[in-house]
Amino acid sequence: MLVGFRGRCPFRMYMKAKPVKYGIKIMCLCDFKTHYLVNAFVYTGKMNEPNPRKLSISTRSVLALVEPIANSNRNVTGDNWFTSLELVGELKKLRLTYVGTMRKNKREILPQFQPNKNYEVESSLKSLFGFTRENTIVSYVPKKNKSVIMLSTMHHDNSVDQESKKPEIIAFYNATKGGVDALDQKCALYSSSRRCRRWPLVIWYAIMGIAIINSHIFHAANPGLKKNRSDFMKELGMSLINEQLKLRFAIPSLSRELRLIISKALGTEMTLQDPPRQEGRVVRRRCYLCPRSKDTKHSTVCSECHKAICKTHSLQQVICTSCKE
């Protein structure tokens, strides 16, 4: 996941394939069905932690992410930046399987699995399998002179999906690869972030958005409490600020405008009365219709809205004593 940010940050990255090209990279482990975030960390480049076994950065990143699901016999799906024989060997020690695409410059890939212009798309070499005791590699030819190479420790045969005519390894990868992308799309659809130039605040906005999505997934798991995410976010936000709104409304020096806004947000009709005046003291306020630059203050108050007004914006009526009687 790439959180968009163009300010100063020592680990800001550029990723050409992302909608936002510059930002902070977050490594995520998500469930592919519900898109629930299991684990994540901010990628800051080369790790400074001790590495006596000389593991690659991609392998160490995956091992850090899969700690919550270790020894659970689950499968991990990753792209070609992560996939290597080193990684699948480490995951097997944690009782986890792996399925992912491989980069064609890996030393462990035989020449027969590389792209070849002599391989026809509709020939018998459209899917080429290789097996060891624990791993399976497949080279699929979707176009002429093109090949997709995948590694799996979950599949151990050359079965092909009947509908798509593709190997089951590729069909399984296509079905389970979109967990992080779907989470990223959800974060962008209903975003609570604001524009800022401080990268810690950008990360905080990302954490808050992901926490909202995770809480909505738990909420939607109850059959009788299903609610769309937009309404859920509104109710969640109001529940978080409800007590603070009540505390602010009790402040006696708060302006009438803010009191009216808070009462509407709370959904209650509250009468806005003037504070009691002290004897022998005239309360003067700024006219709400005059520009602030004039700073005209008067003690006259409108009888309808109880707002301070000046003589220019008030209506005065002169009546003699005989007419009044």
C-alpha positions in Angstrom: 0.0 0.0 0.0 1.3 3.5 -1.0 -0.1 6.4 1.1 0.2 9.5 -1.0 2.6 12.1 0.3 4.9 14.6 -1.5 6.4 16.4 1.5 9.7 15.8 3.2 10.2 12.3 4.4 13.5 10.3 4.6 11.7 7.1 3.3 9.4 8.5 0.7 9.2 6.3 -2.3 8.2 6.5 -6.0 6.1 3.7 -7.4 5.2 4.0 -11.1 2.3 1.5 -11.0 0.4 3.2 -8.2 -2.3 5.9 -8.8 -0.3 8.2 -6.5 3.3 8.0 -7.6 5.0 9.4 -4.5 4.2 8.4 -0.9 5.0 6.2 2.1 5.0 2.5 1.5 3.2 0.2 4.0 3.7 -3.5 3.9 0.3 -5.2 4.6 -1.0 -8.7 5.2 -4.7 -8.9 4.5 -7.4 -11.6 4.3 -8.4 -11.9 0.7 -12.1 -12.6 1.4 -13.0 -9.8 3.9 -9.9 -7.5 3.2 -9.3 -7.4 7.0 -5.8 -6.1 7.8 -4.0 -8.7 9.9 -0.6 -7.1 10.2 1.4 -4.1 8.7 4.5 -2.0 9.1 5.9 1.1 7.4 8.7 0.2 5.0 11.6 2.5 5.6 14.1 0.8 3.3 17.1 -1.3 4.3 16.5 -2.8 7.8 19.1 -2.0 10.4 18.3 -5.0 12.6 20.9 -7.8 12.9 20.8 -10.3 10.1 23.1 -13.2 11.0 21.5 -15.5 8.4 21.9 -13.0 5.6 18.2 -13.1 4.6 17.0 -10.7 1.9 14.9 -7.7 2.7 11.8 -9.2 1.0 12.1 -12.4 3.0 12.5 -10.5 6.2 9.5 -8.4 5.4 7.2 -11.4 4.9 8.5 -13.1 8.0 7.7 -10.0 10.0 4.2 -9.9 8.6 3.2 -13.5 9.1 4.0 -13.6 12.8 0.3 -13.5 13.8 -0.5 -16.5 11.5 2.5 -18.6 12.1 1.9 -22.4 12.6 -1.7 -22.0 11.3 -1.4 -24.0 8.1 -2.6 -21.0 6.0 -1.4 -19.9 2.6 0.4 -16.7 1.8 0.0 -15.1 -1.7 2.6 -12.6 -2.9 3.9 -10.8 -6.0 7.3 -11.3 -7.7 9.1 -8.9 -5.3 8.7 -11.3 -2.5 8.8 -14.7 -4.2 12.0 -16.8 -3.8 13.1 -20.2 -2.8 14.6 -18.7 0.3 11.2 -17.4 1.4 9.2 -20.6 0.8 11.8 -22.5 2.8 11.4 -20.1 5.7 7.6 -20.2 5.5 7.6 -24.0 5.5 9.3 -23.9 8.9 6.4 -21.9 10.1 3.9 -24.4 8.6 2.7 -21.9 5.9 2.4 -22.5 2.2 3.1 -19.9 -0.5 1.8 -19.0 -4.0 3.3 -16.2 -6.0 4.7 -15.0 -9.3 8.5 -15.0 -9.9 10.8 -12.6 -11.6 12.4 -14.1 -14.7 16.0 -13.2 -13.6 16.0 -15.7 -10.7 18.9 -18.1 -10.9 16.7 -21.1 -9.9 14.5 -20.8 -13.1 15.7 -23.2 -15.8 16.0 -21.9 -19.4 13.1 -24.1 -20.5 10.7 -22.0 -18.4 11.9 -18.7 -19.8 10.0 -16.9 -22.6 10.6 -18.5 -26.0 9.4 -17.4 -29.3 9.1 -21.0 -30.5 6.4 -21.7 -27.9 3.0 -21.3 -29.5 0.1 -20.1 -27.4 -2.2 -23.0 -28.4 0.5 -25.7 -28.3 1.1 -28.3 -25.6 3.9 -26.1 -24.2 1.4 -23.5 -23.1 1.8 -24.7 -19.5 5.1 -26.2 -18.5 5.4 -27.7 -15.0 8.4 -28.5 -12.8 8.3 -30.5 -9.6 10.5 -31.1 -6.6 9.6 -32.8 -3.3 8.1 -29.6 -1.8 7.9 -27.0 -4.6 6.1 -26.6 -7.9 6.9 -24.2 -10.7 4.8 -23.5 -13.7 5.5 -21.4 -16.8 2.3 -20.3 -18.6 2.3 -18.8 -22.1 -0.6 -16.2 -22.4 0.9 -14.5 -25.5 3.6 -15.4 -28.0 7.1 -14.8 -26.7 5.6 -14.1 -23.2 5.5 -16.3 -20.1 4.1 -16.1 -16.5 6.3 -18.0 -14.1 4.8 -19.0 -10.7 6.0 -20.9 -7.6 3.8 -22.8 -5.3 4.2 -25.0 -2.2 0.5 -25.6 -2.0 0.0 -27.4 -5.4 1.7 -30.6 -6.3 0.2 -31.7 -9.6 -0.3 -30.3 -13.2 -4.1 -29.9 -12.9 -5.7 -27.2 -15.2 -8.8 -25.2 -14.5 -11.5 -26.3 -16.9 -13.2 -22.9 -17.3 -10.2 -20.6 -17.9 -7.9 -23.4 -19.3 -5.2 -22.1 -17.0 -3.2 -24.1 -14.4 -4.9 -24.2 -11.0 -1.9 -22.4 -9.5 -2.6 -19.3 -11.7 -6.4 -19.5 -11.0 -5.8 -19.7 -7.3 -3.3 -16.8 -7.5 -5.8 -14.6 -9.4 -8.5 -15.4 -6.8 -6.4 -14.5 -3.8 -4.0 -11.8 -4.9 -6.3 -8.7 -4.5 -6.6 -8.4 -0.7 -4.2 -5.5 -0.2 -5.4 -3.7 -3.4 -9.0 -4.0 -2.3 -8.1 -2.6 1.2 -6.3 0.3 -0.6 -9.3 1.0 -2.7 -11.6 1.1 0.3 -9.3 3.5 2.1 -9.4 5.8 -1.0 -13.2 5.6 -1.4 -14.1 7.0 2.0 -11.1 8.8 3.2 -10.9 10.7 6.5 -7.4 12.1 5.8 -6.6 15.8 5.4 -3.9 17.5 3.4 -0.8 18.1 5.5 3.0 18.3 5.2 3.9 16.2 8.2 4.5 12.5 7.4 3.7 11.2 11.0 0.2 12.7 10.6 -0.2 11.1 7.2 0.6 7.7 8.7 -1.9 8.4 11.5 -4.6 9.2 9.0 -3.9 5.9 7.2 -4.0 4.0 10.5 -7.4 5.6 11.3 -8.8 4.7 7.9 -7.7 1.1 8.2 -9.1 0.8 11.8 -12.5 2.0 10.5 -12.5 -0.7 7.8 -11.5 -3.4 10.2 -14.2 -2.4 12.6 -16.8 -2.3 9.8 -15.8 -5.9 8.9 -16.5 -7.0 12.4 -19.8 -5.2 12.4 -20.8 -6.7 9.1 -20.0 -10.2 10.4 -23.3 -10.0 12.5 -26.2 -10.9 10.2 -28.7 -8.6 12.0 -26.4 -5.5 12.1 -25.5 -5.1 8.4 -25.0 -1.5 7.4 -23.2 0.2 4.5 -19.8 1.7 5.3 -20.8 5.3 4.8 -23.5 5.2 7.4 -21.3 3.2 9.7 -18.5 5.8 9.5 -20.9 8.6 10.3 -22.3 6.8 13.4 -18.8 5.9 14.5 -17.6 9.5 14.2 -20.5 10.8 16.1 -20.1 8.3 18.9 -16.4 9.4 19.2 -17.2 13.1 19.5 -20.6 13.0 21.3 -19.1 13.4 24.8 -16.8 16.2 23.7 -19.7 18.1 22.1 -21.7 17.9 25.4 -18.7 19.3 27.3 -18.2 22.2 24.8 -21.9 23.0 24.9 -21.7 23.5 28.7 -19.1 26.3 28.3 -20.8 29.5 29.2 -18.6 31.7 27.0 -19.3 29.7 23.9 -20.9 31.8 21.0 -24.5 31.3 20.0 -23.5 30.1 16.6 -21.4 27.3 17.9 -24.1 26.4 20.4 -26.6 26.1 17.5 -24.3 24.0 15.4 -23.6 21.6 18.4 -27.3 21.3 19.2 -28.0 20.3 15.5 -25.1 17.8 15.6 -26.4 16.2 18.8 -29.9 16.0 17.3 -31.6 17.8 20.1 -33.5 21.1 20.3 -31.9 23.3 22.9 -33.0 26.8 23.8 -30.3 29.4 23.4 -30.9 32.0 26.1 -28.8 35.0 26.9 -26.6 34.7 30.0 -27.9 36.6 33.0 -26.8 40.2 33.1 -25.1 41.6 36.2 -26.8 44.5 37.9 -25.4 47.9 37.0 -23.5 46.5 34.0 -24.4 46.9 30.3 -23.2 44.0 28.1 -21.9 45.2 24.8 -21.3 42.9 21.9 -20.2 43.2 18.3 -22.9 43.6 15.7 -23.2 40.3 13.8 -24.2 42.1 10.5 -21.4 44.6 10.4 -18.0 43.6 9.0 -15.5 42.6 11.6 -13.1 45.4 10.6 -15.5 48.0 12.0 -15.6 46.4 15.4 -18.9 48.1 16.3 -20.2 47.0 19.7 -23.7 47.8 21.1 -25.9 46.7 23.9 -29.0 46.4 21.6 -30.2 42.9 21.1 -32.7 41.6 18.5 -35.9 40.4 20.2 -36.2 37.4 17.8 -32.7 35.8 17.5 -31.1 37.5 20.6 -28.1 38.6 18.5 -26.3 41.9 19.1 -27.1 44.6 16.4 -26.2 48.2 15.9 -28.4 51.2 15.1 -27.8 50.9 11.4 -29.2 47.4 11.2 -32.0 47.8 13.7 -35.5 49.2 13.1 -36.6 51.9 15.5 -40.1 53.3 15.9 -40.9 56.6 17.6 -44.3 57.0 19.2 -45.7 59.8 21.3 -47.2 59.2 24.7 -50.8 60.1 23.5 -50.7 57.6 20.6 -49.3 54.9 22.9 -52.2 55.4 25.2 
